[in-house]
Amino acid sequence: MLEDLVDSIGMTNFVFLIIGLALLLVIILFMSYYRVVISIANFTYPNAVFRSSGNPYLKEKKISDLVEGGNLNEVYSELEEDGYEISKEAREDIDEVEKELEKKNIELMKKAHRTSPDETKGFTKAWLSRYDVKMAKRAIKAIKEDRLEEVEERLQPVKEIDEKVIEDLTSARNLQEALSILRDTELEEVLEKKEWEEKSFELDVTLDKYAFNKLKEGIFKVESEQRAPIRYFFGRYIDLLNIKIILRGTKEEIKSERLKDCILPKGRELPEWKLEEMVESTSVDEALVQLEGTSYEDIRNKMQSDQKFDFEHYLDEKLLKMVIELNNQHILTVGPTLKYLVGKEIELRNMRALLRGIKEDVDPIRVKELMILEGNI
């Protein structure tokens, strides 16, 4: 057959054909390699920034030294060295300290978005929407419980919840006025048809759906070379959120019909039919049975063996473990970004536990139990 082909086109033309195919193959391989090299180059500076800042308050040794030292001034000095300067006035009140820590954390998230390469800016921008949701939840809860002074005191400007929205929320006299103000932002897409006279759990989940939608949109804006690891992260993240939602809803005895409306679309490993079976469960243990055969099945064993088991804490540990693995697998590209974003949120929780534990003279072992640390997962 090859001889027939050579005879029909001639030896010279056949040689040119082979050379042409070889060149085409080289060009294809070169272009693929070129895209990889360019992508790595684009992540070089952001990853250097993320590694330089790091996540020091996920390190067991650092936390152990500070907890066992029991000296708040030493903690404040360490925080300042790590970029979390706390004013002297705020140090007199632990609530003020936490406000400054949260403000700094939001600034770091905004900086991470600005620093990230164009390939992932759609995702890092969407990640900030979760902080808008946090502020919206906080405002609504304070207004529902008639603690209006907390709106101005505890809200931090992010993106949708900016200074103007916070100022307007400060003047809200009731829940309906607050929701009306929030409907003038992008949060309208999840709030416009809802009335919230029921448990705050359902409002929390509805707002979480707004963040879910933004993250999903953000993934499609990510360059194709980085989309796979971010989609994997997103899928696992949604799995963990759905487990958390279902277990919380079951504990609070939310009816299954209403709980179905709260769960997010399928994630990485939990299809919709399995989520629906979990929702139909009449107890937390029955819901956890549905996780058998998945990578989340260990939750049930741990809950059965430990009466004080905190499933939300454990699910957050799984989230940190996942981004550490993604960091190792994609160390030259998007891995450090994912670890940094998730790590900073967990660090904030650890810093709060650290400061309150020392101030209230809590046993160091108990303080560390409240934290999520790299060495414990």
C-alpha positions in Angstrom: 0.0 0.0 0.0 2.9 2.4 0.9 4.6 1.5 -2.4 1.4 2.3 -4.3 1.2 5.7 -2.6 4.9 6.4 -3.4 4.3 5.4 -7.1 1.2 7.6 -7.4 2.8 10.9 -6.0 6.4 10.3 -6.7 9.3 9.8 -4.4 10.2 13.5 -4.2 6.7 14.5 -3.4 6.5 11.7 -0.8 9.6 13.0 0.9 8.1 16.5 1.0 4.9 15.0 2.4 6.8 13.3 5.2 8.8 16.4 6.0 5.6 18.5 6.0 3.8 16.1 8.4 6.9 16.1 10.7 7.0 19.9 10.7 3.3 20.0 11.5 3.8 17.7 14.4 6.7 19.8 15.7 4.6 22.9 15.5 1.7 21.3 17.3 4.0 20.1 20.1 5.8 23.4 20.2 2.6 25.4 20.5 1.4 23.1 23.3 4.7 23.5 25.1 4.7 27.2 24.4 1.3 27.7 26.1 2.5 25.7 29.1 5.7 27.8 29.4 3.7 31.1 29.0 1.2 30.0 31.6 4.0 29.1 34.1 5.7 32.5 33.4 2.4 34.3 34.1 2.1 32.6 37.5 5.7 33.2 38.6 5.2 36.6 40.2 1.8 35.8 41.9 3.1 32.5 43.3 6.2 34.3 44.6 3.9 36.8 46.4 1.7 34.0 47.8 4.6 32.0 49.0 6.3 35.0 50.6 3.1 35.9 52.5 2.3 32.2 53.1 -0.1 30.8 55.7 1.9 31.0 58.9 -1.1 30.5 61.2 -1.7 27.1 59.7 1.7 25.9 61.1 1.5 23.7 64.1 4.8 24.7 65.6 4.1 28.4 65.4 0.7 28.0 66.9 1.9 25.8 69.7 4.7 28.2 70.6 2.2 31.1 70.8 -0.5 29.2 72.6 1.8 27.7 75.2 3.6 31.0 75.7 0.2 32.5 76.7 1.4 36.1 76.1 -0.9 38.4 74.1 1.8 41.0 73.5 4.0 38.3 72.0 1.0 37.3 69.7 0.5 40.9 68.6 4.2 41.2 67.8 4.0 38.1 65.7 0.9 39.3 64.0 2.5 42.6 63.1 5.5 40.8 61.6 3.2 38.7 59.5 1.3 41.8 58.2 -1.5 41.9 60.7 -0.8 45.1 62.6 -3.3 45.7 65.4 -3.7 49.3 66.7 -3.0 49.9 70.4 -6.5 51.2 70.9 -8.0 48.0 69.5 -5.9 45.8 71.7 -8.0 46.8 74.7 -11.1 45.1 73.2 -10.9 41.6 71.7 -13.9 42.4 69.5 -12.1 45.3 68.0 -9.0 43.1 67.4 -11.2 40.7 65.5 -12.7 43.5 63.4 -9.2 44.7 62.4 -8.1 41.1 61.6 -11.1 40.6 59.3 -10.6 43.9 57.6 -7.0 43.0 56.9 -8.1 39.6 55.7 -10.5 41.1 53.1 -7.7 43.5 52.0 -5.5 40.4 51.4 -8.2 38.7 49.3 -8.6 41.9 47.2 -4.8 42.0 46.8 -4.7 38.4 45.8 -7.3 39.1 43.1 -5.2 42.1 41.8 -2.0 40.0 41.9 -3.4 36.9 40.2 -2.7 36.5 36.5 -5.4 37.2 33.9 -5.9 33.4 33.5 -7.5 33.2 36.9 -8.9 36.7 37.6 -12.4 35.6 36.8 -12.2 33.0 39.6 -10.5 35.2 42.2 -13.0 38.0 41.6 -15.8 35.4 42.1 -14.2 34.2 45.3 -14.6 37.7 46.8 -18.4 37.4 46.3 -18.4 35.0 49.3 -17.3 37.9 51.5 -20.2 40.0 50.2 -22.5 37.1 51.2 -20.9 37.0 54.7 -21.5 40.7 55.2 -25.1 40.4 53.9 -25.8 37.6 56.3 -24.3 39.6 59.2 -26.4 42.6 58.4 -29.7 40.7 58.1 -29.1 38.8 61.3 -28.3 42.0 63.3 -31.4 43.8 61.9 -33.7 40.7 62.6 -32.4 40.6 66.2 -32.8 44.4 66.6 -29.1 44.9 67.1 -28.9 47.8 64.6 -25.6 49.2 66.0 -23.8 46.1 64.8 -24.5 46.9 61.2 -22.1 49.8 61.1 -19.7 48.3 63.6 -19.3 44.8 62.1 -19.7 45.3 58.4 -16.6 45.6 56.1 -16.8 46.9 52.5 -16.1 44.2 49.9 -17.5 44.5 46.4 -21.3 44.6 46.2 -21.5 45.4 49.9 -19.6 48.6 49.6 -19.4 51.8 51.8 -22.7 53.1 50.3 -24.6 49.9 50.9 -23.3 49.7 54.5 -24.4 53.3 55.1 -27.9 52.5 53.7 -28.1 49.3 55.8 -27.2 51.3 58.9 -30.5 53.3 58.5 -32.7 50.2 57.9 -35.3 49.9 60.5 -36.5 46.4 59.8 -35.8 43.2 57.8 -37.9 44.3 54.8 -36.0 47.6 54.5 -32.7 45.7 54.7 -33.7 43.2 52.0 -34.9 46.1 49.8 -31.4 47.7 50.0 -29.7 44.4 49.2 -32.0 43.9 46.2 -30.4 47.0 44.7 -27.2 45.0 44.4 -26.4 41.9 42.4 -27.8 39.9 45.4 -31.2 40.7 43.9 -30.9 37.5 41.7 -31.4 35.3 44.8 -33.4 37.6 47.0 -36.1 39.1 44.8 -38.7 36.3 45.1 -38.1 35.3 48.7 -39.8 36.3 52.0 -37.7 35.5 55.1 -39.8 35.0 58.2 -38.5 31.5 58.7 -35.3 30.1 60.1 -32.1 32.1 59.2 -30.6 28.8 57.9 -32.6 29.1 54.7 -31.6 32.7 54.1 -28.0 31.7 54.7 -28.2 29.0 52.1 -30.0 31.2 49.6 -27.2 33.7 49.9 -24.7 30.9 49.5 -26.3 30.1 46.2 -25.5 33.6 45.0 -21.8 32.9 45.8 -22.1 29.5 44.1 -23.4 31.1 40.9 -20.6 33.7 40.9 -18.0 31.0 41.3 -19.5 28.9 38.6 -19.5 31.9 36.2 -15.9 32.7 37.3 -14.7 29.2 36.3 -15.8 29.7 32.7 -13.7 32.9 32.6 -10.6 30.9 33.6 -8.1 30.1 30.8 -8.5 26.5 29.6 -5.0 25.4 30.8 -6.0 26.2 34.4 -9.7 25.3 34.3 -9.3 21.6 35.1 -7.7 22.0 38.6 -10.1 24.9 39.4 -13.1 22.8 38.3 -11.8 19.9 40.5 -11.5 22.3 43.5 -15.0 23.7 42.8 -16.6 20.3 42.6 -15.1 19.1 45.8 -15.9 22.4 47.5 -19.6 22.1 46.5 -19.6 18.5 47.8 -18.4 19.7 51.2 -20.9 22.6 51.2 -23.8 20.2 50.4 -22.9 17.8 53.1 -22.7 20.7 55.6 -26.0 22.1 54.4 -27.8 18.7 54.7 -26.4 17.8 58.1 -27.1 21.3 59.5 -30.7 21.2 58.0 -31.3 17.7 59.4 -30.1 18.8 62.9 -32.4 21.8 62.8 -35.3 19.6 61.6 -35.8 21.5 58.4 -38.5 19.7 56.3 -37.1 17.7 53.4 -39.2 19.6 50.8 -37.6 22.9 51.9 -34.2 21.4 52.4 -34.2 20.3 48.8 -34.4 23.9 47.8 -31.4 24.7 49.9 -28.9 22.2 48.4 -26.6 23.3 45.6 -26.3 21.5 42.2 -24.2 18.4 42.1 -20.5 18.7 42.8 -17.6 16.4 42.1 -18.6 13.1 43.7 -22.2 13.5 45.0 -24.8 13.3 42.2 -28.2 14.9 42.7 -30.0 11.5 43.4 -27.6 10.9 46.3 -28.1 14.4 47.6 -31.9 13.9 47.4 -31.6 10.6 49.4 -29.6 12.4 52.1 -32.2 15.1 52.2 -35.0 12.5 52.8 -33.1 11.1 55.8 -34.8 11.5 59.2 -31.5 11.7 61.2 -27.9 12.8 60.7 -26.7 9.2 61.0 -29.2 8.1 58.3 -28.0 10.9 56.0 -24.4 9.9 56.5 -25.1 6.3 55.5 -25.7 7.7 52.0 -22.0 8.7 51.9 -20.8 5.1 51.9 -18.7 4.3 48.9 -17.5 7.9 48.6 -14.4 9.6 49.9 -16.6 11.2 52.6 -17.7 8.0 54.2 -15.3 8.4 57.1 -17.4 11.2 58.5 -20.0 8.7 59.9 -17.4 6.5 61.6 -15.8 9.5 63.3 -19.2 10.8 64.4 -20.1 7.4 65.9 -16.8 7.1 67.7 -16.7 10.6 69.1 -19.7 12.2 70.9 -18.1 15.7 70.6 -17.3 15.3 66.9 -17.8 18.6 65.0 -18.6 17.7 61.4 -18.3 21.3 60.2 -14.8 21.5 61.6 -13.9 18.2 60.0 -15.3 19.2 56.6 -13.2 22.3 56.7 -10.1 20.2 57.5 -10.9 18.2 54.3 -11.1 21.4 52.4 -7.6 22.5 53.6 -6.2 19.0 52.8 -7.6 19.2 49.3 -6.0 22.6 48.5 -2.7 21.4 49.9 -2.8 18.5 47.5 -3.7 20.7 44.6 -0.9 23.1 45.6 1.6 20.2 45.4 0.1 18.9 42.1 0.0 22.4 40.4 2.9 24.1 42.2 4.0 26.1 39.2 0.5 27.4 38.2 -2.8 27.7 40.0 -2.0 25.5 43.1 -0.5 28.2 45.3 -3.4 30.6 44.5 -6.0 28.0 45.8 -4.0 27.2 48.9 -3.5 30.9 49.7 -7.2 31.8 49.3 -8.5 29.0 51.4 -5.6 29.1 53.8 -6.2 32.8 54.6 -9.8 32.1 55.6 -8.8 29.3 57.9 -5.9 31.4 59.4 -8.4 34.1 60.4 -10.4 31.5 62.4 -7.2 30.2 64.0 -6.1 33.7 64.9 -9.4 34.4 66.6 -9.2 31.1 68.6 -5.6 31.9 69.5 -6.4 35.4 70.9 -9.6 34.5 72.7 -8.0 31.3 74.1 -5.1 33.2 75.6 -7.2 36.1 76.9 -9.8 33.8 78.5 -7.0 31.5 79.9 -8.3 28.4 78.0 -6.3 25.3 78.2 -3.7 25.3 75.4 -4.8 21.8 74.3 -8.4 22.9 73.9 -7.4 26.0 72.0 -5.5 24.0 69.5 -8.5 21.6 69.1 -10.5 24.5 67.9 -8.0 25.2 65.1 -7.4 23.7 61.7 -3.6 23.1 61.3 -1.6 21.6 58.4 0.0 19.1 60.7 -3.3 17.7 62.0 -4.9 16.6 58.7 
